């Protein structure tokens, strides 16, 4: 008489453990999905910022290419325009022949002038 009750108890306990594991697996999946959603949003913002900065710098590169003998004053004038809008850029350097000739902002980066990348 005790055997059917023990079997029923064993089945109920096994089902309880299985349901608990299933619940844990489902909750972990929800958490992963939530984190992935947040990380994807951050990634998209970072990509947008980086791409915007690249486009700004490409414009400056085009200006330098059109004026290969650009003066430091002209470089500073053009570079300052890039920093008028929100950007992740902190400084810029122009290095014709792999030697830094012009930097922006000048005051904070003056020591980089003359740096040879070779």
Backbone as a printed PyTorch tensor [residue, N CA C, xyz], in Angstrom:
tensor([[[  0.7980,  -1.1890,   0.0000],
         [  0.0000,   0.0000,   0.0000],
         [  0.8490,   1.2650,   0.0000]],

        [[  1.9770,   1.1850,   0.5010],
         [  2.8680,   2.3210,   0.5780],
         [  3.5300,   2.6090,  -0.7760]],

        [[  3.6960,   1.5860,  -1.5890],
         [  4.3890,   1.7200,  -2.8670],
         [  3.6850,   2.6980,  -3.8150]],

        [[  2.3890,   2.6510,  -4.0170],
         [  1.7390,   3.6200,  -4.9080],
         [  1.9140,   5.0620,  -4.4190]],

        [[  1.8610,   5.2720,  -3.1290],
         [  2.0240,   6.6310,  -2.5830],
         [  3.4460,   7.1260,  -2.8170]],

        [[  4.4400,   6.2410,  -2.6460],
         [  5.8370,   6.6120,  -2.8770],
         [  6.0890,   6.9140,  -4.3540]],

        [[  5.5000,   6.0990,  -5.2310],
         [  5.6430,   6.3450,  -6.6660],
         [  5.0060,   7.6840,  -7.0480]],

        [[  3.8450,   7.9700,  -6.5010],
         [  3.1750,   9.2350,  -6.7860],
         [  4.0270,  10.4060,  -6.2870]],

        [[  4.5930,  10.2590,  -5.0990],
         [  5.4540,  11.2970,  -4.5330],
         [  6.6990,  11.5020,  -5.4030]],

        [[  7.2840,  10.3970,  -5.8740],
         [  8.4620,  10.4640,  -6.7330],
         [  8.1310,  11.1640,  -8.0560]],

        [[  6.9870,  10.8430,  -8.6350],
         [  6.5680,  11.4690,  -9.8920],
         [  6.3420,  12.9690,  -9.6810]],

        [[  5.6830,  13.3210,  -8.5970],
         [  5.4090,  14.7330,  -8.3050],
         [  6.7240,  15.4850,  -8.0680]],

        [[  7.6510,  14.8990,  -7.3140],
         [  8.9440,  15.5440,  -7.0420],
         [  9.7390,  15.7170,  -8.3400]],

        [[  9.7450,  14.6690,  -9.1770],
         [ 10.4600,  14.7480, -10.4530],
         [  9.8490,  15.8390, -11.3390]],

        [[  8.5420,  15.8930, -11.3910],
         [  7.8650,  16.9130, -12.1890],
         [  8.1730,  18.3080, -11.6470]],

        [[  8.2350,  18.4550, -10.3430],
         [  8.5560,  19.7530,  -9.7250],
         [  9.9610,  20.2140, -10.0930]],

        [[ 10.9300,  19.2910, -10.0300],
         [ 12.3130,  19.6260, -10.3870],
         [ 12.3920,  20.0000, -11.8680]],

        [[ 11.7290,  19.2260, -12.7080],
         [ 11.7440,  19.4920, -14.1480],
         [ 11.1230,  20.8600, -14.4580]],

        [[  9.9790,  21.1660, -13.8200],
         [  9.3190,  22.4490, -14.0370],
         [ 10.1900,  23.6100, -13.5570]],

        [[ 10.8730,  23.4220, -12.4350],
         [ 11.7680,  24.4620, -11.9220],
         [ 12.9090,  24.7230, -12.9050]],

        [[ 13.4840,  23.6710, -13.4630],
         [ 14.5590,  23.8250, -14.4440],
         [ 14.0440,  24.5240, -15.7070]],

        [[ 12.8430,  24.1450, -16.1380],
         [ 12.2590,  24.7860, -17.3140],
         [ 12.0360,  26.2750, -17.0590]],

        [[ 11.5330,  26.5950, -15.8850],
         [ 11.2930,  27.9840, -15.5170],
         [ 12.6010,  28.7660, -15.4940]],

        [[ 13.6560,  28.1700, -14.9530],
         [ 14.9710,  28.8110, -14.9190],
         [ 15.5000,  29.0350, -16.3320]],

        [[ 15.3530,  28.0490, -17.1950],
         [ 15.8130,  28.1660, -18.5810],
         [ 15.0700,  29.2820, -19.3090]],

        [[ 13.7650,  29.3570, -19.1050],
         [ 12.9580,  30.4020, -19.7450],
         [ 13.3670,  31.7810, -19.2330]],

        [[ 13.5860,  31.9150, -17.9290],
         [ 13.9920,  33.1970, -17.3450],
         [ 15.3640,  33.6230, -17.8610]],

        [[ 16.2870,  32.6860, -17.9820],
         [ 17.6130,  32.9990, -18.5280],
         [ 17.4930,  33.4750, -19.9760]],

        [[ 16.6330,  32.8560, -20.7310],
         [ 16.3990,  33.2750, -22.1120],
         [ 15.8550,  34.6870, -22.1800]],

        [[ 14.9310,  35.0160, -21.2850],
         [ 14.3910,  36.3770, -21.2350],
         [ 15.4740,  37.3890, -20.8840]],

        [[ 16.3050,  37.0510, -19.9040],
         [ 17.3920,  37.9470, -19.5140],
         [ 18.3780,  38.1560, -20.6620]],

        [[ 18.7380,  37.0700, -21.3290],
         [ 19.6570,  37.1770, -22.4740],
         [ 19.0640,  38.0790, -23.5510]],

        [[ 17.7930,  37.8940, -23.8120],
         [ 17.1210,  38.6990, -24.8320],
         [ 17.1140,  40.1790, -24.4470]],

        [[ 16.8730,  40.4590, -23.1790],
         [ 16.8630,  41.8410, -22.6980],
         [ 18.2450,  42.4710, -22.8150]],

        [[ 19.2670,  41.7400, -22.4040],
         [ 20.6420,  42.2480, -22.4840],
         [ 21.0360,  42.4560, -23.9420]],

        [[ 20.6990,  41.5160, -24.7970],
         [ 21.0170,  41.6390, -26.2190],
         [ 20.3590,  42.8770, -26.8170]],

        [[ 19.1410,  43.1450, -26.4220],
         [ 18.4270,  44.3180, -26.9110],
         [ 19.1450,  45.6000, -26.4810]],

        [[ 19.5620,  45.6600, -25.2270],
         [ 20.2620,  46.8400, -24.7200],
         [ 21.6240,  47.0100, -25.3930]],

        [[ 22.3470,  45.9170, -25.5430],
         [ 23.6680,  45.9710, -26.1700],
         [ 23.5420,  46.3650, -27.6410]],

        [[ 22.5230,  45.8860, -28.3090],
         [ 22.3110,  46.2390, -29.7100],
         [ 22.0610,  47.7330, -29.8630]],

        [[ 21.3240,  48.3030, -28.9420],
         [ 21.0570,  49.7370, -28.9760],
         [ 22.3480,  50.5220, -28.7690]],

        [[ 23.1530,  50.1000, -27.8140],
         [ 24.4350,  50.7680, -27.5580],
         [ 25.3430,  50.6360, -28.7780]],

        [[ 25.3880,  49.4370, -29.3750],
         [ 26.2110,  49.2200, -30.5590],
         [ 25.7810,  50.1380, -31.7000]],

        [[ 24.4870,  50.2660, -31.8980],
         [ 23.9770,  51.1160, -32.9750],
         [ 24.3620,  52.5760, -32.7410]],

        [[ 24.2880,  53.0290, -31.5010],
         [ 24.6840,  54.4100, -31.1900],
         [ 26.1780,  54.6150, -31.4430]],

        [[ 26.9900,  53.6620, -30.9940],
         [ 28.4310,  53.7660, -31.2160],
         [ 28.7660,  53.7820, -32.7030]],

        [[ 28.1450,  52.8840, -33.4540],
         [ 28.3780,  52.8470, -34.9030],
         [ 27.9790,  54.1710, -35.5490]],

        [[ 26.8660,  54.7180, -35.1250],
         [ 26.4270,  56.0040, -35.6650],
         [ 27.4220,  57.1080, -35.3680]],

        [[ 27.9160,  57.1570, -34.1290],
         [ 28.9020,  58.1750, -33.7540],
         [ 30.1910,  58.0110, -34.5480]],

        [[ 30.6620,  56.7820, -34.6650],
         [ 31.9090,  56.5230, -35.3890],
         [ 31.7450,  56.8820, -36.8640]],

        [[ 30.6440,  56.4760, -37.4710],
         [ 30.4160,  56.7890, -38.8860],
         [ 30.2920,  58.2910, -39.1160]],

        [[ 29.6450,  58.9910, -38.2070],
         [ 29.5330,  60.4450, -38.3390],
         [ 30.9120,  61.0940, -38.2670]],

        [[ 31.7380,  60.6340, -37.3230],
         [ 33.0910,  61.1780, -37.2050],
         [ 33.9230,  60.8670, -38.4470]],

        [[ 33.7730,  59.6610, -38.9810],
         [ 34.5050,  59.3110, -40.2040],
         [ 34.1120,  60.2220, -41.3560]],

        [[ 32.8410,  60.5260, -41.4700],
         [ 32.3890,  61.4040, -42.5470],
         [ 32.9640,  62.8100, -42.3790]],

        [[ 33.0140,  63.2880, -41.1380],
         [ 33.6070,  64.5990, -40.8840],
         [ 35.0760,  64.6260, -41.3040]],

        [[ 35.8050,  63.5930, -40.9050],
         [ 37.2340,  63.5330, -41.2080],
         [ 37.4540,  63.3570, -42.7080]],

        [[ 36.6040,  62.6020, -43.3650],
         [ 36.7310,  62.4450, -44.8220],
         [ 36.5960,  63.7900, -45.5320]],

        [[ 35.7340,  64.6410, -45.0270],
         [ 35.6100,  65.9770, -45.6030],
         [ 36.9030,  66.7650, -45.4560]],

        [[ 37.5200,  66.6610, -44.2910],
         [ 38.7940,  67.3440, -44.0700],
         [ 39.8790,  66.7570, -44.9560]],

        [[ 39.8940,  65.4490, -45.1210],
         [ 40.8660,  64.7950, -46.0050],
         [ 40.7060,  65.3100, -47.4290]],

        [[ 39.4660,  65.4460, -47.8690],
         [ 39.2160,  65.9580, -49.2220],
         [ 39.7320,  67.3870, -49.3580]],

        [[ 39.5390,  68.1920, -48.3290],
         [ 40.0300,  69.5770, -48.3740],
         [ 41.5510,  69.6040, -48.4280]],

        [[ 42.1920,  68.7580, -47.6520],
         [ 43.6560,  68.6950, -47.6600],
         [ 44.1560,  68.2100, -49.0180]],

        [[ 43.4620,  67.2380, -49.5930],
         [ 43.8550,  66.7230, -50.9100],
         [ 43.7290,  67.8020, -51.9800]],

        [[ 42.7500,  68.6720, -51.8310],
         [ 42.5770,  69.7330, -52.8210],
         [ 43.5390,  70.9010, -52.5800]],

        [[ 44.0700,  70.9760, -51.3680],
         [ 45.0530,  72.0120, -51.0280],
         [ 46.2860,  71.3430, -50.4070]],

        [[ 47.1240,  70.6750, -51.1900],
         [ 48.2430,  69.9300, -50.6050],
         [ 49.2490,  70.8050, -49.8590]],

        [[ 49.3150,  72.0710, -50.1680],
         [ 50.2290,  72.9820, -49.4680],
         [ 49.4870,  73.8230, -48.4360]],

        [[ 48.4830,  73.2270, -47.8020],
         [ 47.6510,  73.9370, -46.8430],
         [ 48.5000,  74.4680, -45.6860]],

        [[ 48.2110,  75.6930, -45.2930],
         [ 48.9310,  76.2930, -44.1600],
         [ 48.3390,  75.7820, -42.8470]],

        [[ 49.1360,  75.8080, -41.7850],
         [ 48.5980,  75.4150, -40.4790],
         [ 47.3880,  76.2460, -40.0620]],

        [[ 47.3840,  77.5270, -40.4250],
         [ 46.2440,  78.3790, -40.0720],
         [ 44.9790,  77.9070, -40.7950]],

        [[ 45.1020,  77.5470, -42.0590],
         [ 43.9500,  77.0480, -42.8190],
         [ 43.4870,  75.7070, -42.2540]],

        [[ 44.4390,  74.8300, -41.9060],
         [ 44.0940,  73.5420, -41.2960],
         [ 43.3210,  73.7660, -40.0010]],

        [[ 43.8100,  74.6910, -39.1850],
         [ 43.1390,  74.9820, -37.9110],
         [ 41.7320,  75.5220, -38.1570]],

        [[ 41.5920,  76.3680, -39.1590],
         [ 40.2720,  76.9200, -39.5020],
         [ 39.3000,  75.7990, -39.8850]],

        [[ 39.7380,  74.8970, -40.7570],
         [ 38.8690,  73.8010, -41.1930],
         [ 38.6030,  72.8070, -40.0620]],

        [[ 39.6300,  72.4740, -39.2990],
         [ 39.4630,  71.5100, -38.2040],
         [ 38.5410,  72.0590, -37.1220]],

        [[ 38.6260,  73.3510, -36.8610],
         [ 37.7690,  73.9360, -35.8190],
         [ 36.2940,  73.7910, -36.1700]],

        [[ 35.9800,  73.8080, -37.4600],
         [ 34.5870,  73.6380, -37.8990],
         [ 34.0760,  72.2490, -37.5020]],

        [[ 34.9490,  71.2320, -37.5900],
         [ 34.5430,  69.8720, -37.2240],
         [ 34.1740,  69.7700, -35.7530]],

        [[ 34.8290,  70.5660, -34.9280],
         [ 34.6120,  70.4810, -33.4820],
         [ 33.4740,  71.3750, -33.0000]],

        [[ 32.8270,  72.0950, -33.9120],
         [ 31.6870,  72.9290, -33.5320],
         [ 30.4420,  72.0980, -33.2510]],

        [[ 30.3800,  70.9070, -33.8120],
         [ 29.2340,  70.0280, -33.5820],
         [ 29.6440,  68.8840, -32.6600]],

        [[ 28.6710,  68.2230, -32.0320],
         [ 29.0130,  67.1110, -31.1350],
         [ 29.7850,  66.0260, -31.8890]],

        [[ 30.8950,  65.6090, -31.3290],
         [ 31.7330,  64.6060, -31.9690],
         [ 32.4980,  63.8250, -30.9090]],

        [[ 32.9610,  62.6640, -31.2790],
         [ 33.7920,  61.8590, -30.3950],
         [ 35.2730,  62.1700, -30.6070]],

        [[ 35.5710,  62.9930, -31.6010],
         [ 36.9510,  63.3540, -31.8950],
         [ 37.5190,  64.2060, -30.7720]],

        [[ 38.7660,  63.9890, -30.4610],
         [ 39.4380,  64.7790, -29.4280],
         [ 40.5410,  65.6430, -30.0200]],

        [[ 41.1600,  65.1460, -31.0780],
         [ 42.2150,  65.9050, -31.7380],
         [ 42.3910,  65.3660, -33.1480]],

        [[ 43.0360,  66.1680, -33.9820],
         [ 43.3310,  65.7780, -35.3560],
         [ 44.7840,  66.1110, -35.6410]],

        [[ 45.3800,  65.3300, -36.5240],
         [ 46.7460,  65.6100, -36.9540],
         [ 46.8450,  65.3440, -38.4520]],

        [[ 47.5870,  66.2030, -39.1350],
         [ 47.8750,  65.9960, -40.5530],
         [ 49.3630,  65.6680, -40.6440]],

        [[ 49.6690,  64.5560, -41.3140],
         [ 51.0500,  64.0850, -41.3720],
         [ 51.4630,  63.7850, -42.8060]],

        [[ 51.7100,  64.8390, -43.6030],
         [ 52.1970,  64.5660, -44.9550],
         [ 53.5630,  63.8780, -44.8810]],

        [[ 53.7730,  62.9040, -45.7220],
         [ 55.0140,  62.1180, -45.7240],
         [ 55.2780,  61.4680, -44.3620]],

        [[ 54.1870,  61.1480, -43.6310],
         [ 54.2300,  60.4770, -42.3300],
         [ 54.9380,  61.2710, -41.2430]],

        [[ 54.9860,  62.5860, -41.3810],
         [ 55.5280,  63.4580, -40.3430],
         [ 54.4420,  64.4660, -39.9830]],

        [[ 54.0830,  64.5170, -38.7100],
         [ 53.0080,  65.4120, -38.2680],
         [ 53.4520,  66.8590, -38.4630]],

        [[ 52.6640,  67.5810, -39.2540],
         [ 52.9660,  68.9900, -39.5410],
         [ 51.9270,  69.9290, -38.9110]],

        [[ 50.6870,  69.4400, -38.7980],
         [ 49.6120,  70.2810, -38.2820],
         [ 48.7520,  69.4670, -37.3170]],

        [[ 48.3100,  70.1130, -36.2400],
         [ 47.4490,  69.4600, -35.2530],
         [ 46.3220,  70.4030, -34.8510]],

        [[ 45.2660,  69.8080, -34.3420],
         [ 44.1680,  70.5840, -33.7840],
         [ 43.5710,  69.8030, -32.6310]],

        [[ 43.3230,  70.4110, -31.5150],
         [ 43.6710,  71.7570, -31.1030],
         [ 45.1850,  71.8840, -30.8810]],

        [[ 45.7080,  73.0010, -31.2860],
         [ 47.1570,  73.1980, -31.2820],
         [ 47.7120,  73.2010, -29.8670]],

        [[ 47.0930,  73.9370, -28.9690],
         [ 47.6390,  74.0940, -27.6170],
         [ 47.8390,  72.7510, -26.9220]],

        [[ 46.8800,  71.8660, -27.0370],
         [ 46.9540,  70.5790, -26.3280],
         [ 47.8390,  69.5560, -27.0330]],

        [[ 48.1760,  69.7970, -28.3050],
         [ 48.8940,  68.7870, -29.0840],
         [ 50.1700,  69.3100, -29.7390]],

        [[ 50.6380,  70.4430, -29.3170],
         [ 51.8260,  71.0530, -29.9130],
         [ 53.0270,  70.1050, -29.9090]],

        [[ 53.1630,  69.2900, -28.8600],
         [ 54.3080,  68.3610, -28.7570],
         [ 54.2900,  67.2930, -29.8330]],

        [[ 53.1490,  67.0700, -30.4910],
         [ 53.0710,  66.0500, -31.5470],
         [ 53.6390,  66.5350, -32.8770]],

        [[ 53.7620,  67.8510, -33.0350],
         [ 54.2920,  68.3920, -34.3000],
         [ 55.7360,  67.9270, -34.4630]],

        [[ 56.0000,  67.3720, -35.6380],
         [ 57.3280,  66.8350, -35.9290],
         [ 57.4380,  65.3340, -35.7020]],

        [[ 56.4070,  64.7320, -35.1150],
         [ 56.4190,  63.2960, -34.8710],
         [ 56.4990,  62.5460, -36.2020]],

        [[ 57.4680,  61.6540, -36.3030],
         [ 57.6820,  60.8680, -37.5180],
         [ 57.0980,  59.4770, -37.3050]],

        [[ 56.0740,  59.1230, -38.0820],
         [ 55.4270,  57.8280, -37.9360],
         [ 56.2530,  56.6700, -38.4990]],

        [[ 57.3010,  56.9830, -39.2100],
         [ 58.1430,  55.9120, -39.7420],
         [ 58.9890,  55.4150, -38.6300]]])
